[in-house]
């Protein structure tokens, strides 16, 4: 039985202010997106996701599986809308799958 890991340190106001000062807020949001995908996708599909990053208001998701990569490409606007609804539309404006 897999225990869900909690990233409680992300919700800390101290960590958020530290991230804002030193410019790695995007990395914290990328971790939250990855946690969201872990909850949203099946475990075997989630394991195909290599990394999640944010650069220049673009969410970049690297995926091993060509089938999952194709699924994300076809539902790109759906996932982008989900991320914008959950984390704020001003945080990112594009989704890149590679």
C-alpha positions, 0 to 999 in steps of 0.5 A, a space after each residue: 500500500 503506497 502512502 501519499 507523500 505530503 509536501 507540507 513544507 510548500 504550504 509554509 508561509 516562510 518557505 513561500 516568502 523565501 522562494 519569492 525572495 530567491 526566485 524559485 517560486 516556479 519550482 514550488 508550483 512545479 512540485 504542486 503540479 506534479 503532486 496534482 498529476 500524481 493524484 489525477 493520473 493512475 500510478 502506472 501513468 504517473 511513473 511515465 512523467 519524467 519531470 515538470 518545470 515552469 519556464 517563462 510562464 510555460 509548464 514543461 512536462 517531460 514524459 517517457 511514454 509516447 502514448 501518454 505524451 500523445 494523450 497530453 498533446 491531444 488534451 493540452 488545453 484541458 490540462 492547461 485549464 486545470 492547472 490555471 484553475 488550480 494554481 492561478 491563470 496568471 502563473 502560466 499561459 502555455 503547456 509544452 509536452 516533450 
